[in-house]
Amino acid sequence: MKHSRLFTALSEGLAVDGPVHVMRAPAGYDLAGLADVSVEATFFPDHQYWQAMGVAGAGARRAATLVVLPRSKTLARVMVNEAIAQGGLVIVDGQKTDGVESIYKDVRKVSEIAGVITKGHGRLFWFQAGAAPKWAATVKSPEGFKTVPGVFSEAKIDAGSALLAPYVQGLKGEVADLGAGWGYLSRVILGSADVTRLDMIEAEKTALDCAVENTSDARAVAHWADALTFEGGPYDTVVSNPPFHTSREGDPDLGRGFIATAARLLKPRGTFLMVANRHLPYEAALGALFGHVEELEGSGAFKLFKATRPKR
């Protein structure tokens, strides 16, 4: 049986005396060996998993904090800083592809490392909270918007969303922004006085919090939810710039799921407006779920679709 780095560490000298709070552990992360644990996950499907396991929570009491490193280097630094600020034992676990080696080197400059486990193309290490490394842990948001480290396109307006923006101006009635991110398209949509309601549906809680602040409109309703299973509507228009990966590996099925949700949530005469990377094969899914599909003017990198007459 292949054991995780955490299980190995607990078997080889990592001693935890009291509750452990885990930051951003993905669904299925191995917590074997920890008896008193709470997990805080900001990605809704992960939160659902830990909630079903009975351990989702904010970890008010803790003797140790376990940081599961994300892909974003800036967010990783923010999380390590937060763990250090809580005091006690800090445990950091991450893959080499997610930058754990640089985090380890920076922490080692200011704290004595108590133990290290290197296996499975990654590293887990632990130390007693002390001084925080001297590193940059902020993000420069696009002008006029609030973003935070780790959200998609944190430092600039996504080129695909910018391309779609002119087509979501002047909408009417009830609208959904499926995968709203930090709210760029939502703000454009709300520029129309004829929009009566906008549901912003987003799985990443930190991005959704930004979307609420970036729109600041009574017509906008935030939904922390998985777009693939969201129940709502029916809507006159669904707008989406769907993700095509939740990890480093691309997954076109994710975008196909967004298309299926849009078809399910729309009114019979509703419209779906979507932007996608040009290489992604979404035409068949759109044709199967909508009676009419039109490709709008896009770019070399992105394609835009307008789909109507959703099939039931």
C-alpha positions as CSV (number, residue, x, y, z in Angstrom):
1,M,0.0,0.0,0.0
2,K,1.3,3.4,-1.0
3,H,1.2,5.8,2.0
4,S,1.0,9.6,1.8
5,R,3.7,11.9,3.0
6,L,1.6,12.9,6.0
7,F,1.0,9.3,7.0
8,T,4.7,8.6,6.6
9,A,5.6,11.7,8.7
10,L,3.3,10.7,11.5
11,S,4.8,7.2,11.5
12,E,8.4,8.5,11.5
13,G,8.5,11.3,14.1
14,L,5.9,14.0,13.5
15,A,4.1,14.4,16.8
16,V,0.9,16.5,17.0
17,D,-0.4,17.2,20.5
18,G,-4.0,18.6,20.0
19,P,-6.3,19.6,17.2
20,V,-5.0,20.1,13.7
21,H,-6.5,22.5,11.2
22,V,-6.0,21.8,7.5
23,M,-6.0,24.5,4.9
24,R,-7.3,23.8,1.4
25,A,-7.0,20.1,1.4
26,P,-8.5,18.7,-1.9
27,A,-11.2,16.0,-1.8
28,G,-9.6,12.7,-1.0
29,Y,-6.5,14.1,0.7
30,D,-5.1,11.4,3.1
31,L,-5.7,12.5,6.8
32,A,-5.1,9.0,8.2
33,G,-3.4,9.3,11.5
34,L,-5.0,12.5,12.6
35,A,-7.6,12.1,15.3
36,D,-8.8,15.7,16.0
37,V,-9.0,17.5,12.7
38,S,-10.9,20.3,10.9
39,V,-10.6,21.1,7.2
40,E,-11.2,24.5,5.6
41,A,-11.7,24.3,1.8
42,T,-12.7,27.2,-0.3
43,F,-13.4,25.2,-3.5
44,F,-17.1,24.1,-3.2
45,P,-16.7,20.4,-4.3
46,D,-13.8,20.0,-1.8
47,H,-15.9,21.6,0.9
48,Q,-18.8,19.2,0.1
49,Y,-16.4,16.3,0.5
50,W,-15.1,17.3,3.9
51,Q,-18.6,18.3,5.0
52,A,-19.7,14.7,4.2
53,M,-16.7,13.4,6.2
54,G,-17.9,15.5,9.2
55,V,-14.7,17.5,9.5
56,A,-15.4,20.8,7.6
57,G,-14.8,23.8,9.8
58,A,-12.8,26.9,10.6
59,G,-10.6,25.3,13.2
60,A,-10.9,27.8,16.0
61,R,-8.9,25.6,18.4
62,R,-5.7,24.2,17.0
63,A,-2.3,23.0,18.1
64,A,-1.1,22.7,14.6
65,T,-1.9,24.0,11.1
66,L,-1.4,21.9,8.0
67,V,-1.0,23.9,4.8
68,V,-1.7,21.9,1.6
69,L,0.0,24.0,-1.1
70,P,-2.0,25.3,-4.0
71,R,-0.7,26.0,-7.5
72,S,-0.5,29.7,-6.9
73,K,2.8,30.7,-5.4
74,T,1.4,33.9,-4.0
75,L,-1.5,32.1,-2.4
76,A,0.9,29.5,-1.0
77,R,2.9,32.3,0.7
78,V,-0.3,33.9,2.1
79,M,-1.4,30.5,3.6
80,V,2.0,29.8,5.2
81,N,1.9,33.3,6.7
82,E,-1.6,32.7,8.1
83,A,-0.5,29.4,9.6
84,I,2.6,31.1,11.2
85,A,0.3,33.8,12.6
86,Q,-1.8,31.2,14.3
87,G,1.2,29.9,16.3
88,G,2.0,26.4,17.3
89,L,3.2,23.7,14.8
90,V,3.1,24.4,11.1
91,I,3.1,21.6,8.6
92,V,3.5,22.3,4.9
93,D,2.8,19.6,2.2
94,G,3.1,20.1,-1.5
95,Q,4.2,18.8,-4.9
96,K,7.4,20.0,-6.6
97,T,5.3,21.2,-9.5
98,D,3.4,23.5,-7.1
99,G,6.6,25.1,-5.8
100,V,7.1,23.4,-2.5
101,E,10.9,23.5,-2.9
102,S,11.0,27.3,-3.0
103,I,8.6,27.6,-0.1
104,Y,10.8,25.2,1.9
105,K,14.0,27.1,1.1
106,D,12.4,30.4,2.2
107,V,11.0,29.1,5.4
108,R,14.3,27.4,6.3
109,K,16.0,30.9,6.2
110,V,13.9,32.1,9.2
111,S,12.9,28.9,11.1
112,E,14.5,25.7,12.2
113,I,12.9,22.8,10.3
114,A,12.0,20.0,12.7
115,G,11.4,17.3,10.1
116,V,11.2,16.5,6.4
117,I,9.6,13.8,4.3
118,T,10.4,13.7,0.6
119,K,8.5,11.3,-1.5
120,G,6.0,11.1,-4.4
121,H,7.5,14.0,-6.3
122,G,6.8,16.3,-3.3
123,R,7.9,17.4,0.1
124,L,6.3,17.7,3.6
125,F,8.1,19.6,6.3
126,W,7.2,21.0,9.7
127,F,8.5,23.7,12.1
128,Q,7.4,25.7,15.1
129,A,5.7,29.0,14.1
130,G,8.1,32.0,14.5
131,A,9.0,34.7,12.0
132,A,7.4,34.8,8.6
133,P,9.7,34.7,5.6
134,K,10.4,38.0,3.9
135,W,8.5,37.4,0.7
136,A,5.8,39.1,-1.5
137,A,2.4,37.9,-0.6
138,T,0.1,40.3,-2.4
139,V,-1.4,40.6,-5.9
140,K,-1.8,43.7,-8.0
141,S,-5.5,43.6,-9.0
142,P,-6.8,44.9,-12.4
143,E,-7.6,48.6,-12.1
144,G,-11.0,49.2,-10.6
145,F,-11.5,45.6,-9.4
146,K,-10.6,43.6,-6.2
147,T,-8.9,40.3,-6.6
148,V,-7.0,38.1,-4.2
149,P,-4.1,35.6,-4.6
150,G,-5.0,32.3,-6.2
151,V,-8.2,33.3,-8.1
152,F,-8.3,32.8,-11.9
153,S,-6.7,35.7,-13.7
154,E,-5.9,37.5,-10.5
155,A,-3.7,40.2,-12.0
156,K,-5.4,41.0,-15.3
157,I,-8.8,40.7,-17.1
158,D,-8.9,37.4,-18.8
159,A,-8.6,37.8,-22.6
160,G,-11.5,35.5,-23.3
161,S,-13.9,37.3,-20.9
162,A,-12.9,40.6,-22.5
163,L,-13.7,39.2,-25.9
164,L,-17.1,38.1,-24.7
165,A,-17.9,41.3,-22.9
166,P,-19.5,43.3,-25.8
167,Y,-21.9,40.4,-26.4
168,V,-23.3,40.5,-22.8
169,Q,-24.1,44.2,-22.8
170,G,-27.7,45.1,-23.1
171,L,-29.1,41.8,-21.8
172,K,-32.6,41.7,-20.3
173,G,-34.5,39.8,-17.6
174,E,-33.0,37.0,-15.4
175,V,-29.4,36.2,-16.2
176,A,-26.9,33.7,-14.8
177,D,-23.1,34.1,-14.9
178,L,-22.0,30.4,-14.7
179,G,-18.5,30.3,-13.2
180,A,-18.5,34.0,-12.4
181,G,-15.0,34.2,-11.1
182,W,-14.2,37.5,-9.5
183,G,-17.0,39.2,-11.3
184,Y,-15.7,40.9,-14.4
185,L,-18.5,39.7,-16.8
186,S,-21.0,40.1,-14.0
187,R,-20.3,43.8,-13.7
188,V,-20.6,44.2,-17.5
189,I,-24.0,42.4,-17.4
190,L,-25.3,44.6,-14.7
191,G,-24.5,47.6,-16.8
192,S,-27.9,47.0,-18.4
193,A,-30.8,48.5,-16.5
194,D,-33.0,45.8,-18.2
195,V,-31.4,43.0,-16.2
196,T,-33.8,42.2,-13.3
197,R,-31.6,39.6,-11.6
198,L,-28.1,38.2,-12.0
199,D,-27.2,34.9,-10.3
200,M,-23.4,34.7,-9.9
201,I,-22.5,31.0,-9.6
202,E,-18.9,30.2,-8.6
203,A,-17.2,27.3,-6.9
204,E,-14.2,29.2,-5.5
205,K,-15.4,31.1,-2.4
206,T,-12.6,33.7,-2.4
207,A,-13.4,34.6,-6.0
208,L,-17.1,34.8,-5.3
209,D,-16.5,37.2,-2.4
210,C,-14.5,39.4,-4.8
211,A,-17.4,39.2,-7.3
212,V,-19.9,40.5,-4.6
213,E,-17.6,43.4,-3.9
214,N,-16.9,44.1,-7.6
215,T,-20.5,44.3,-8.5
216,S,-22.1,45.8,-5.4
217,D,-25.6,45.6,-6.9
218,A,-28.8,44.5,-5.3
219,R,-29.8,42.6,-8.4
220,A,-26.7,40.3,-8.0
221,V,-27.1,37.2,-6.0
222,A,-24.1,35.1,-5.1
223,H,-24.2,31.3,-5.1
224,W,-21.2,29.4,-3.7
225,A,-21.9,26.2,-5.7
226,D,-20.7,23.6,-8.2
227,A,-21.8,24.8,-11.6
228,L,-22.3,21.1,-12.7
229,T,-25.0,20.5,-10.1
230,F,-26.5,23.9,-9.5
231,E,-30.2,24.2,-9.4
232,G,-31.8,27.5,-10.3
233,G,-33.5,29.6,-13.0
234,P,-35.0,29.4,-15.4
235,Y,-33.0,32.1,-17.0
236,D,-33.4,34.3,-20.1
237,T,-29.7,34.2,-20.6
238,V,-26.8,32.2,-19.3
239,V,-23.3,33.6,-19.8
240,S,-20.1,31.5,-19.2
241,N,-16.4,31.5,-19.5
242,P,-16.0,27.9,-18.3
243,P,-12.8,26.5,-16.8
244,F,-11.3,23.5,-18.5
245,H,-9.2,22.3,-15.6
246,T,-9.3,22.1,-11.8
247,S,-5.8,20.8,-11.6
248,R,-2.8,20.9,-14.0
249,E,-4.4,18.5,-16.4
250,G,-6.9,19.9,-18.9
251,D,-10.4,18.3,-18.9
252,P,-12.8,19.3,-21.7
253,D,-15.5,17.4,-19.9
254,L,-15.7,20.2,-17.4
255,G,-16.7,22.7,-20.1
256,R,-19.2,20.2,-21.5
257,G,-20.7,20.0,-18.1
258,F,-21.1,23.8,-18.0
259,I,-22.9,23.5,-21.4
260,A,-25.2,20.9,-20.1
261,T,-26.0,23.0,-17.0
262,A,-26.8,26.0,-19.2
263,A,-29.2,24.0,-21.4
264,R,-30.9,22.7,-18.3
265,L,-31.3,26.2,-16.6
266,L,-32.5,28.2,-19.6
267,K,-36.0,29.1,-20.5
268,P,-37.3,27.5,-23.8
269,R,-36.5,30.7,-25.6
270,G,-33.3,31.4,-23.6
271,T,-29.8,32.1,-24.9
272,F,-26.4,30.8,-23.9
273,L,-23.4,32.9,-24.6
274,M,-20.0,31.2,-24.1
275,V,-16.3,31.8,-24.7
276,A,-13.8,29.0,-24.9
277,N,-10.2,28.4,-25.9
278,R,-10.2,27.7,-29.6
279,H,-8.6,24.2,-29.3
280,L,-11.4,22.8,-27.0
281,P,-13.9,20.5,-28.8
282,Y,-17.3,21.9,-27.6
283,E,-19.2,22.1,-30.9
284,A,-20.6,18.6,-30.6
285,A,-21.9,19.2,-27.1
286,L,-23.5,22.5,-28.1
287,G,-25.1,20.9,-31.1
288,A,-26.5,18.0,-29.1
289,L,-28.1,20.3,-26.4
290,F,-29.2,23.3,-28.5
291,G,-31.4,23.6,-31.6
292,H,-29.3,26.5,-33.0
293,V,-25.6,27.3,-32.5
294,E,-23.9,30.3,-34.0
295,E,-20.2,31.0,-33.8
296,L,-19.6,34.7,-33.2
297,E,-16.5,36.7,-34.1
298,G,-13.7,35.5,-31.9
299,S,-9.9,35.6,-32.1
300,G,-7.0,33.2,-32.9
301,A,-7.0,32.1,-29.3
302,F,-10.7,32.1,-28.4
303,K,-14.0,31.2,-30.0
304,L,-17.4,32.7,-29.0
305,F,-20.7,30.8,-29.2
306,K,-24.4,31.9,-29.1
307,A,-26.7,28.9,-28.6
308,T,-30.5,29.1,-28.5
309,R,-33.5,26.7,-28.3
310,P,-32.2,24.4,-25.5
311,K,-33.3,20.8,-25.9
312,R,-35.0,19.1,-23.0
